[in-house]
């Protein structure tokens, strides 16, 4: 799949527009993998300035939190908490991140895979063992609070927003169908962001559903954007999200301009970037990050929720992908914020004392940085249409992050598309 050649545009246009979309149809697109749109690629500085001109402080304040997709939990599914084994080609793996100050930046294809002769391989691929020992027990039927995974929520200190790895998380401003919204996103390569699919496209199977005016502001705080913002040049998501809003495929990526609005450098060179993890079982201790902007949150504070991946569900048994769930009460605006397994101090780490890499996955490789293994994606509810009062507000879902040879629309396939279209430059 290759991007369509771009047409020129007027630098005086008040709102940067989508200039070209490459779309195939039906099964041909599914066979070719994720879908994407390309914005004007030349004159990055001009483009970034045009988008920043659009995003005035007033527009940023008035941008609405992008609502979470909501899925109805009914019948057997409401009480089903699957413990599915990974497919034979789902080898657990990690790709290293980069902390500012390290001498060498890793490429996007550098990775560590847990080989079949490693004892850890059998543990990871032998199926997800649900946590059943007290005080943990999988819920028999989700309700709006009781039986959800325990979680703690923290407001991050503003002064630390620019310290790695927190520096990789930011607010994502964009327009969909004429309405301005805000999500969250994180940096995963020199010029690539990870976010939710519904933050780059509305899942309507329509060209008109792509986001425009996309602007990423890392380290955002109540005083503004201390490092400025970066405009988008390329967006991608899975075919399943684009065509039908499948929440089990609700992941996306964004390529940013090589120059920010206040710093003449690539965003990853400024903030550092997260490592990536895939094919890990659903039982990880998770740090979920974002800028929730719907009540009771103000939208200008970085929030983190610490929980454990509690269970997983297959929303579409014929499609085969799973979503996983943690306890979290973050609201709209946090969509696309990263889920980390492992958390590293910027300059001091201590060895894990229980001898288990499962309790500290980052020590599998001894490499830098937290690993992104999901995104704030969706909620579920108890009634058709998900009216007010029926949403499971104490739960957050994320699609599984996977990488196999049998599927070409997994998270790593989407990210690879961004890497191949300017995301590593």
C-alpha positions as CSV (number, residue, x, y, z in Angstrom):
1,X,0.0,0.0,0.0
2,X,1.4,3.4,-0.9
3,X,0.2,7.0,-0.3
4,X,-1.4,8.9,-3.1
5,X,0.7,11.8,-4.5
6,X,-0.1,15.0,-2.8
7,X,-1.5,18.1,-4.4
8,X,-0.4,21.6,-3.4
9,X,-2.4,23.8,-1.1
10,X,-2.6,27.5,-0.3
11,X,-0.6,28.5,2.7
12,X,-3.3,31.1,3.4
13,X,-6.1,28.6,4.0
14,X,-7.5,29.3,7.4
15,X,-7.9,25.6,8.3
16,X,-5.6,22.9,7.0
17,X,-7.6,20.3,5.2
18,X,-7.3,16.7,4.3
19,X,-5.7,16.7,0.8
20,X,-5.7,13.1,-0.2
21,X,-7.0,9.7,1.1
22,X,-5.9,6.4,-0.2
23,X,-8.7,3.9,0.2
24,X,-9.4,0.4,-1.3
25,X,-12.7,-1.3,-0.8
26,X,-14.0,-4.5,0.6
27,X,-11.8,-7.5,1.0
28,X,-9.0,-6.0,-1.0
29,X,-8.4,-3.4,1.8
30,X,-8.5,-6.0,4.5
31,X,-5.9,-8.1,2.7
32,X,-3.6,-5.1,2.4
33,X,-3.7,-4.2,6.0
34,X,-4.4,-0.9,7.8
35,X,-5.8,2.2,6.2
36,X,-4.4,5.7,6.3
37,X,-4.6,9.3,5.1
38,X,-1.8,11.6,4.2
39,X,-1.7,15.3,4.8
40,X,0.5,17.7,3.0
41,X,4.1,16.5,3.4
42,X,6.1,19.5,2.3
43,X,6.6,22.7,4.2
44,X,6.3,21.1,7.6
45,X,6.9,24.4,9.4
46,X,4.2,26.2,7.4
47,X,1.8,23.4,8.0
48,X,2.5,23.3,11.7
49,X,2.1,27.0,12.0
50,X,-1.2,26.9,10.1
51,X,-2.6,24.3,12.4
52,X,-1.3,26.2,15.5
53,X,-3.0,29.3,14.2
54,X,-6.2,27.4,14.1
55,X,-5.8,26.1,17.6
56,X,-6.1,29.3,19.5
57,X,-6.2,29.0,23.3
58,X,-10.0,29.6,23.1
59,X,-10.5,26.7,20.7
60,X,-8.3,24.5,22.8
61,X,-10.4,25.3,25.9
62,X,-13.7,24.7,24.0
63,X,-12.6,21.4,22.4
64,X,-14.9,18.7,23.5
65,X,-13.7,15.5,25.1
66,X,-14.0,12.8,22.5
67,X,-16.6,10.3,23.8
68,X,-15.5,6.7,24.3
69,X,-17.1,4.1,22.0
70,X,-19.5,2.1,24.0
71,X,-20.3,-1.6,23.6
72,X,-23.4,-3.4,24.9
73,X,-22.6,-6.3,27.3
74,X,-25.5,-8.7,27.2
75,X,-26.3,-12.4,27.7
76,X,-23.5,-14.9,28.0
77,X,-20.9,-12.3,27.1
78,X,-21.7,-10.1,30.2
79,X,-20.4,-12.9,32.4
80,X,-17.8,-14.4,30.1
81,X,-14.2,-13.8,31.0
82,X,-12.1,-15.7,28.6
83,X,-8.7,-17.2,29.3
84,X,-7.7,-17.8,25.6
85,X,-4.3,-19.1,24.7
86,X,-2.2,-17.1,22.4
87,X,-2.0,-18.4,18.8
88,X,1.2,-20.4,18.0
89,X,2.7,-17.6,16.0
90,X,2.0,-15.0,18.8
91,X,5.5,-14.8,20.2
92,X,5.8,-12.3,23.1
93,X,8.0,-9.4,22.2
94,X,9.4,-6.0,23.1
95,X,10.8,-3.0,21.2
96,X,13.0,-0.7,23.2
97,X,12.2,3.0,23.8
98,X,14.6,5.8,24.2
99,X,15.3,8.2,27.0
100,X,16.8,11.7,26.2
101,X,20.4,11.5,27.1
102,X,21.0,8.0,26.0
103,X,23.8,7.8,23.4
104,X,22.0,5.6,20.8
105,X,18.4,5.8,19.5
106,X,17.0,2.4,18.7
107,X,15.3,1.8,15.3
108,X,11.6,0.7,15.1
109,X,12.6,-2.8,14.0
110,X,14.8,-3.5,17.0
111,X,13.1,-6.0,19.2
112,X,13.5,-8.8,21.7
113,X,11.3,-11.8,21.2
114,X,10.9,-14.5,23.9
115,X,12.2,-17.6,22.2
116,X,10.5,-21.0,22.6
117,X,13.5,-22.4,24.5
118,X,13.2,-19.7,27.2
119,X,11.2,-20.9,30.3
120,X,9.4,-17.6,30.2
121,X,7.9,-18.5,26.8
122,X,5.9,-21.4,28.2
123,X,4.6,-19.2,30.9
124,X,3.5,-16.4,28.6
125,X,2.0,-18.6,25.8
126,X,0.3,-21.2,28.1
127,X,-2.9,-19.2,28.5
128,X,-4.1,-16.4,30.7
129,X,-4.6,-17.5,34.2
130,X,-7.3,-15.4,35.7
131,X,-6.5,-14.0,39.2
132,X,-8.7,-16.0,41.5
133,X,-6.8,-15.8,44.8
134,X,-8.3,-13.5,47.4
135,X,-8.9,-10.6,47.4
136,X,-9.1,-11.0,43.6
137,X,-11.9,-12.7,41.8
138,X,-13.2,-12.2,38.2
139,X,-16.6,-10.7,38.2
140,X,-19.5,-13.1,37.4
141,X,-21.4,-10.2,35.7
142,X,-20.1,-6.7,35.5
143,X,-22.0,-4.0,37.5
144,X,-21.2,-0.3,37.7
145,X,-18.8,-0.6,40.5
146,X,-18.5,-3.7,42.7
147,X,-16.3,-6.5,41.3
148,X,-14.2,-4.3,39.1
149,X,-10.5,-4.5,39.2
150,X,-9.1,-2.5,42.1
151,X,-7.4,0.7,41.0
152,X,-5.7,3.8,42.3
153,X,-5.9,7.1,40.5
154,X,-3.4,10.0,40.8
155,X,-3.0,13.5,39.6
156,X,0.5,13.9,38.2
157,X,2.5,16.8,39.5
158,X,2.8,19.5,36.9
159,X,6.5,20.1,37.5
160,X,7.3,16.6,36.5
161,X,5.4,16.6,33.2
162,X,8.6,17.2,31.2
163,X,10.6,14.5,32.9
164,X,10.9,11.2,30.9
165,X,8.9,9.0,30.6
166,X,6.0,11.2,31.6
167,X,7.2,13.6,28.9
168,X,6.0,11.2,26.2
169,X,2.3,11.7,27.1
170,X,0.3,14.7,25.7
171,X,-3.0,16.1,24.6
172,X,-4.2,15.5,21.0
173,X,-6.4,18.2,19.5
174,X,-8.3,17.5,16.2
175,X,-11.5,18.2,14.2
176,X,-14.0,15.5,13.1
177,X,-16.9,16.4,10.9
178,X,-16.6,20.1,11.8
179,X,-16.4,19.6,15.6
180,X,-13.3,20.2,17.6
181,X,-12.3,17.4,20.0
182,X,-9.5,16.4,22.4
183,X,-7.9,13.0,23.1
184,X,-4.6,11.8,24.5
185,X,-1.6,10.2,22.8
186,X,2.0,9.2,23.4
187,X,5.3,9.2,21.6
188,X,6.5,5.7,20.4
189,X,9.3,6.7,17.9
190,X,11.1,9.8,16.7
191,X,8.1,11.2,14.8
192,X,5.3,8.7,15.7
193,X,2.4,8.8,18.2
194,X,0.2,6.0,19.4
195,X,-3.5,6.7,20.2
196,X,-6.9,5.3,19.9
197,X,-8.4,4.6,16.4
198,X,-11.4,6.8,17.2
199,X,-9.1,9.8,17.6
200,X,-7.9,9.5,14.0
201,X,-11.1,8.3,12.4
202,X,-14.7,8.0,13.5
203,X,-15.2,4.4,12.4
204,X,-17.9,5.3,9.9
205,X,-16.4,3.6,6.8
206,X,-16.4,7.0,5.2
207,X,-13.6,9.3,3.9
208,X,-15.3,12.1,5.7
209,X,-14.6,10.5,9.1
210,X,-10.8,11.2,9.1
211,X,-9.6,13.7,11.7
212,X,-8.1,17.0,10.5
213,X,-6.3,19.9,12.2
214,X,-4.4,17.3,14.3
215,X,-2.1,18.8,16.8
216,X,-0.1,17.0,19.6
217,X,1.0,18.9,22.7
218,X,3.2,16.8,25.0
219,X,3.7,17.7,28.7
220,X,0.6,19.8,28.7
221,X,-0.3,21.4,32.0
222,X,-2.6,24.1,33.4
223,X,-0.2,26.8,32.3
224,X,-0.2,25.6,28.7
225,X,2.3,23.7,26.5
226,X,5.8,24.2,27.8
227,X,7.4,22.4,24.8
228,X,5.0,23.6,22.1
229,X,3.0,21.3,19.8
230,X,3.6,19.2,16.7
231,X,1.2,18.9,13.7
232,X,0.3,15.7,12.1
233,X,1.3,14.7,8.5
234,X,-0.1,11.1,8.4
235,X,-2.7,9.1,10.2
236,X,-3.4,5.3,10.2
237,X,-5.8,2.9,11.9
238,X,-6.9,-0.7,11.4
239,X,-9.3,-1.7,8.6
240,X,-11.7,-3.1,11.2
241,X,-12.0,0.2,13.1
242,X,-12.3,2.3,9.9
243,X,-14.9,0.1,8.3
244,X,-17.1,-0.9,11.2
245,X,-15.9,0.8,14.5
246,X,-14.8,-2.6,15.9
247,X,-13.6,-1.7,19.4
248,X,-11.3,-4.7,19.5
249,X,-9.2,-2.9,16.8
250,X,-9.5,0.6,18.2
251,X,-5.8,1.6,17.8
252,X,-4.2,4.2,15.6
253,X,-1.0,6.1,15.0
254,X,0.1,9.5,13.8
255,X,3.2,10.8,12.1
256,X,4.2,14.3,13.2
257,X,6.0,17.1,11.4
258,X,9.7,17.2,11.9
259,X,9.5,20.7,13.5
260,X,7.4,21.8,16.4
261,X,5.7,25.1,16.9
262,X,8.3,26.3,19.3
263,X,11.2,23.7,19.1
264,X,12.8,23.1,15.8
265,X,13.3,19.3,16.3
266,X,11.4,16.1,16.1
267,X,9.0,15.4,19.0
268,X,10.7,12.1,20.0
269,X,14.1,13.8,20.1
270,X,12.6,16.2,22.7
271,X,10.4,14.0,24.8
272,X,12.0,10.5,24.2
273,X,9.7,7.7,23.4
274,X,8.1,4.6,24.9
275,X,9.0,1.0,24.1
276,X,6.3,-1.3,22.7
277,X,5.1,-4.7,23.9
278,X,2.9,-7.3,22.1
279,X,1.5,-10.8,22.6
280,X,1.7,-10.5,26.4
281,X,-0.9,-12.3,28.5
282,X,-3.8,-10.4,30.0
283,X,-2.6,-10.2,33.6
284,X,-0.2,-7.3,33.6
285,X,0.1,-4.6,36.2
286,X,-0.8,-1.5,34.2
287,X,-0.2,2.3,34.4
288,X,-2.9,4.0,32.3
289,X,-2.3,7.7,31.4
290,X,-4.4,10.4,29.9
291,X,-6.0,13.9,30.1
292,X,-9.6,13.2,31.0
293,X,-11.7,16.3,30.2
294,X,-15.2,15.3,31.1
295,X,-16.6,15.7,34.7
296,X,-15.1,15.5,37.3
297,X,-11.8,16.2,35.5
298,X,-10.7,19.6,34.2
299,X,-8.8,18.4,31.2
300,X,-5.6,20.2,31.9
301,X,-4.1,17.7,34.4
302,X,-2.3,14.5,33.5
303,X,-4.0,11.6,35.3
304,X,-2.6,8.1,35.9
305,X,-4.6,5.0,37.0
306,X,-2.8,2.0,38.3
307,X,-4.6,-1.3,38.0
308,X,-4.3,-4.9,36.9
309,X,-5.5,-6.3,33.6
310,X,-8.5,-8.2,34.9
311,X,-10.1,-10.1,32.1
312,X,-10.5,-10.2,28.3
313,X,-13.5,-10.5,26.0
314,X,-14.0,-11.3,22.3
315,X,-16.6,-8.9,21.1
316,X,-16.8,-10.5,17.7
317,X,-16.1,-14.2,17.8
318,X,-15.8,-14.5,14.0
319,X,-13.2,-11.8,13.9
320,X,-11.0,-13.3,16.6
321,X,-9.5,-10.3,18.3
322,X,-9.8,-9.6,22.0
323,X,-10.1,-6.6,24.3
324,X,-8.8,-6.4,27.8
325,X,-10.1,-4.5,30.8
326,X,-8.8,-2.7,33.9
327,X,-10.4,-0.7,36.6
328,X,-10.4,3.0,35.7
329,X,-12.8,5.9,36.0
330,X,-11.1,8.2,33.5
331,X,-13.5,10.0,31.2
332,X,-13.6,11.3,27.7
333,X,-10.4,13.2,26.7
334,X,-8.2,10.4,28.0
335,X,-8.9,8.3,24.9
336,X,-5.7,7.1,23.3
337,X,-3.6,7.6,26.4
338,X,-1.1,4.8,26.8
339,X,-1.2,1.7,29.0
340,X,2.3,0.9,30.3
341,X,3.7,-2.4,31.6
342,X,6.8,-1.6,33.6
343,X,7.8,1.9,34.8
344,X,11.4,3.0,35.0
345,X,13.1,5.8,36.9
346,X,14.9,8.2,34.7
347,X,18.4,7.3,36.1
348,X,18.0,4.8,38.9
349,X,16.6,1.3,38.8
350,X,16.8,-1.7,41.2
351,X,16.7,-5.4,40.4
352,X,13.4,-7.2,40.8
353,X,13.6,-9.3,44.1
354,X,11.1,-12.1,43.4
355,X,13.0,-13.6,40.4
356,X,10.0,-13.2,38.1
357,X,10.2,-11.2,34.9
358,X,6.4,-11.3,34.8
359,X,6.2,-8.9,37.7
360,X,8.7,-6.5,36.1
361,X,8.5,-7.1,32.3
362,X,11.1,-4.4,31.5
363,X,13.8,-6.5,33.1
364,X,13.3,-9.2,30.5
365,X,15.7,-7.3,28.3
366,X,17.5,-4.9,30.7
367,X,16.6,-2.2,28.2
368,X,15.3,1.3,28.7
369,X,11.9,2.6,29.2
370,X,8.3,1.6,29.9
371,X,6.5,-0.5,27.3
372,X,3.2,0.6,25.8
373,X,0.8,-2.4,25.7
374,X,-2.6,-0.8,25.2
375,X,-4.5,2.5,25.0
376,X,-7.6,3.9,26.7
377,X,-10.2,2.8,24.2
378,X,-13.8,2.1,25.2
379,X,-16.4,1.5,27.9
380,X,-19.1,-1.1,28.1
381,X,-22.7,-0.7,29.2
382,X,-25.8,-2.7,30.3
383,X,-28.5,-1.3,28.0
384,X,-28.8,-1.0,24.2
385,X,-27.7,2.4,23.1
386,X,-25.7,2.9,26.3
387,X,-27.9,5.6,27.8
388,X,-26.8,7.7,30.8
389,X,-26.5,5.5,33.9
390,X,-25.9,2.3,32.0
391,X,-22.2,2.8,31.3
392,X,-19.6,0.8,33.4
393,X,-17.8,3.9,34.6
394,X,-15.3,2.0,36.7
395,X,-13.9,0.0,33.8
396,X,-11.7,0.8,30.8
397,X,-11.1,-1.4,27.8
398,X,-8.2,-1.6,25.4
399,X,-7.7,-3.7,22.3
400,X,-5.0,-6.3,22.7
401,X,-1.6,-5.3,21.2
402,X,-0.6,-8.2,19.0
403,X,1.9,-9.1,16.3
404,X,1.4,-12.4,14.3
405,X,2.0,-13.6,10.8
406,X,-1.6,-14.7,10.4
407,X,-3.2,-11.2,10.8
408,X,-2.1,-7.9,9.1
409,X,-4.3,-5.5,11.0
410,X,-2.8,-5.8,14.5
411,X,-1.3,-3.0,16.5
412,X,2.2,-3.6,15.2
413,X,1.0,-3.6,11.6
414,X,-0.6,-0.1,12.2
415,X,2.5,1.3,13.8
416,X,4.7,-0.1,11.1
417,X,2.7,1.8,8.5
418,X,3.5,5.1,10.4
419,X,7.1,4.1,10.7
420,X,7.3,3.6,7.0
421,X,5.7,6.9,6.2
422,X,8.0,9.4,8.0
423,X,7.5,8.2,11.5
424,X,11.1,7.4,12.1
425,X,12.7,10.4,10.4
